[in-house]
Amino acid sequence: MTTFRRAKESDLERLVEIHLAAYPDPCSIDVRMRNFTHHPFGGLERLVVVEDDAGRPVGHAFLFPLEASFGGAKVKVGGIASVAVAPEARGRGIATALMRRLHALSDRRGDAVTMLHPSRQGFYARLGYATTSSRKRLAIATRSVPEPWRALARARVRAATGGDERALYRLHARAAERATGWIARPKRCWELFIARERRILLVCEGPRARPAGGASATGYVAFTLAQEQLRAETRLEVDELVADDDEARRALVGALAAMRDQATEIVLEVAEADPLERALVDPDGRRFGTSGVEHALGEIVGGPMVRIEDPSRALAARGYAGSGAFDVVVREPGGDDGVALGLCVRGGRAEVGPARGRRRGALQTTRAGLAAIFYGALSVTDAVALGMAEAPPEVAARLDAVVKMPPLAPVDAF
Ligand SMILES: CC(C)(COP(=O)(O)OP(=O)(O)OC[C@H]1O[C@@H](n2cnc3c(N)ncnc32)[C@H](O)[C@@H]1OP(=O)(O)O)[C@@H](O)C(=O)NCCC(=O)NCCS
């Protein structure tokens, strides 16, 4: 029998031992210890430990209380991280039991969803987790950025100063409201973000810049220059680009392009449908193609996974772009009748009650399908096309106008 409890200081050595086996990367013992005690989203009080019959810890996982925006509403999210089971205890259902425990704790707390960054998706897919939007990780030549963007940068972009902190918080919070799945960043997270030695921070001023630092800032970009050894090629890796408007975004990308005499490439992650590269000329720069692919402009990367425990609560918690009434049936393949819910969406929010109509006109899906559509930004039409949901085409199109939200753009890893 396994038991669960909150982690304590005296567990640390054993926890690091389990962690080291589960994540054998070169990360030092000290960093692992700090990760348990001073993770930016919480410390040992957020870490759940599994004990075996003899009372020895054999597994651990974090459950952070996060808040993120979905459809313009702030939603409580259970952030799950550092899931690990000791080598000698694997394959006995311990991780599965631990995940169930975390889902129950998160449900009790009133979270709408749990979210995690999986190292392997398969383990979590079995538990009802769904993938969220993929993103484009562009690798673009610094010389491919249009000259007018660089001119805009010369007029607007400057180095960040100590007085800009509040402007950064404000810009990030505003962008998070518009975005899908962006996590409200606690102070400790910001401190780490700003304190990173090699990170360079630039700020874009609006057209009417005021002398007081940051008051009229319309965006910022944080990036790191990466060079494997002295004299080797330098790449510019963007950690975060936040802009209030399109002009600020062009100016900030223009500012990155001003690094062209040092860095050959800019690596920048954007939403999958973002057309940024369409404005560039020869974005693949000095890279050459193959007979199959003439111009590779970057790669596609997967997003976090999400899971819904309580469908009614999850559907009522997020915001909506349109209005309408419809039924949703959630059922596992080969399972029983499932849950049938009726949604009435008005003024951006949904009232969720018993289903009203006939099942034929309803959206029918699984727990994972529900999470993919309502929290992973997969359109109903796409979910139907992928066999993840069923709905007549006209119903899918009507629902898309109600449930659509922007794709998940880069989300803080936790
Ligand atoms: C992943 C991990 C936590 C699983 O721990 P565990 O206690 O052995 O897991 P359980 O016994 O509860 O479940 C194992 C089941 O999951 C399945 N599973 C595991 N990884 C899977 C994957 N990638 N795809 C599909 N199924 C997977 C196994 O086949 C097994 O199924 P079975 O019971 O039908 O045979 C453990 O292997 C571990 O610590 N790995 C290293 C760290 C890690 O990868 N953490 C999770 C990612 S953040």
Ligand as a Chemical Component Dictionary entry (heavy atoms), coordinates in Angstrom:
data_LIG
# 
_chem_comp.id                   LIG 
_chem_comp.type                 NON-POLYMER 
_chem_comp.pdbx_formal_charge   0 
_chem_comp.three_letter_code    LIG 
# 
loop_
_chem_comp_atom.comp_id 
_chem_comp_atom.atom_id 
_chem_comp_atom.alt_atom_id 
_chem_comp_atom.type_symbol 
_chem_comp_atom.charge 
_chem_comp_atom.model_Cartn_x 
_chem_comp_atom.model_Cartn_y 
_chem_comp_atom.model_Cartn_z 
_chem_comp_atom.pdbx_ordinal 
LIG C1  C1  C 0 7.284  7.913  -15.774 1  
LIG C2  C2  C 0 7.397  7.343  -14.360 2  
LIG C3  C3  C 0 7.056  8.453  -13.374 3  
LIG C4  C4  C 0 6.400  6.181  -14.244 4  
LIG O1  O1  O 0 6.460  5.667  -12.913 5  
LIG P1  P1  P 0 5.836  4.212  -12.531 6  
LIG O2  O2  O 0 5.482  4.221  -11.111 7  
LIG O3  O3  O 0 6.725  3.158  -13.037 8  
LIG O4  O4  O 0 4.502  4.251  -13.414 9  
LIG P2  P2  P 0 3.223  3.306  -13.232 10 
LIG O5  O5  O 0 3.651  1.976  -12.742 11 
LIG O6  O6  O 0 2.182  4.039  -12.482 12 
LIG O7  O7  O 0 2.734  3.244  -14.716 13 
LIG C5  C5  C 0 3.529  2.679  -15.669 14 
LIG C6  C6  C 0 2.601  2.465  -16.833 15 
LIG O8  O8  O 0 2.688  3.612  -17.647 16 
LIG C7  C7  C 0 3.051  3.210  -18.943 17 
LIG N1  N1  N 0 3.890  4.241  -19.527 18 
LIG C8  C8  C 0 4.976  4.808  -18.989 19 
LIG N2  N2  N 0 5.511  5.685  -19.872 20 
LIG C9  C9  C 0 4.727  5.641  -20.974 21 
LIG C10 C10 C 0 4.765  6.275  -22.231 22 
LIG N3  N3  N 0 5.691  7.160  -22.538 23 
LIG N4  N4  N 0 3.796  5.978  -23.112 24 
LIG C11 C11 C 0 2.820  5.085  -22.830 25 
LIG N5  N5  N 0 2.744  4.456  -21.661 26 
LIG C12 C12 C 0 3.702  4.721  -20.746 27 
LIG C13 C13 C 0 3.807  1.930  -18.735 28 
LIG O9  O9  O 0 3.800  1.114  -19.883 29 
LIG C14 C14 C 0 3.005  1.282  -17.650 30 
LIG O10 O10 O 0 1.806  0.732  -18.163 31 
LIG P3  P3  P 0 1.265  -0.687 -17.671 32 
LIG O11 O11 O 0 1.003  -0.496 -16.202 33 
LIG O12 O12 O 0 0.016  -0.886 -18.479 34 
LIG O13 O13 O 0 2.352  -1.623 -17.968 35 
LIG C15 C15 C 0 8.802  6.784  -14.064 36 
LIG O14 O14 O 0 9.181  5.920  -15.100 37 
LIG C16 C16 C 0 9.869  7.865  -13.918 38 
LIG O15 O15 O 0 10.143 8.345  -12.815 39 
LIG N6  N6  N 0 10.501 8.222  -15.058 40 
LIG C17 C17 C 0 11.526 9.225  -15.099 41 
LIG C18 C18 C 0 10.991 10.630 -14.938 42 
LIG C19 C19 C 0 9.844  10.959 -15.886 43 
LIG O16 O16 O 0 9.874  10.620 -17.044 44 
LIG N7  N7  N 0 8.811  11.618 -15.327 45 
LIG C20 C20 C 0 7.596  11.894 -15.998 46 
LIG C21 C21 C 0 7.713  12.936 -16.984 47 
LIG S1  S1  S 0 7.650  14.591 -16.369 48 
# 
loop_
_chem_comp_bond.comp_id 
_chem_comp_bond.atom_id_1 
_chem_comp_bond.atom_id_2 
_chem_comp_bond.value_order 
_chem_comp_bond.pdbx_ordinal 
LIG C1  C2  SING 1  
LIG C2  C3  SING 2  
LIG C2  C4  SING 3  
LIG C2  C15 SING 4  
LIG C4  O1  SING 5  
LIG O1  P1  SING 6  
LIG P1  O2  DOUB 7  
LIG P1  O3  SING 8  
LIG P1  O4  SING 9  
LIG O4  P2  SING 10 
LIG P2  O5  DOUB 11 
LIG P2  O6  SING 12 
LIG P2  O7  SING 13 
LIG O7  C5  SING 14 
LIG C5  C6  SING 15 
LIG C6  O8  SING 16 
LIG C6  C14 SING 17 
LIG O8  C7  SING 18 
LIG C7  N1  SING 19 
LIG C7  C13 SING 20 
LIG N1  C8  SING 21 
LIG N1  C12 SING 22 
LIG C8  N2  DOUB 23 
LIG N2  C9  SING 24 
LIG C9  C10 SING 25 
LIG C9  C12 DOUB 26 
LIG C10 N3  SING 27 
LIG C10 N4  DOUB 28 
LIG N4  C11 SING 29 
LIG C11 N5  DOUB 30 
LIG N5  C12 SING 31 
LIG C13 O9  SING 32 
LIG C13 C14 SING 33 
LIG C14 O10 SING 34 
LIG O10 P3  SING 35 
LIG P3  O11 DOUB 36 
LIG P3  O12 SING 37 
LIG P3  O13 SING 38 
LIG C15 O14 SING 39 
LIG C15 C16 SING 40 
LIG C16 O15 DOUB 41 
LIG C16 N6  SING 42 
LIG N6  C17 SING 43 
LIG C17 C18 SING 44 
LIG C18 C19 SING 45 
LIG C19 O16 DOUB 46 
LIG C19 N7  SING 47 
LIG N7  C20 SING 48 
LIG C20 C21 SING 49 
LIG C21 S1  SING 50 
# 
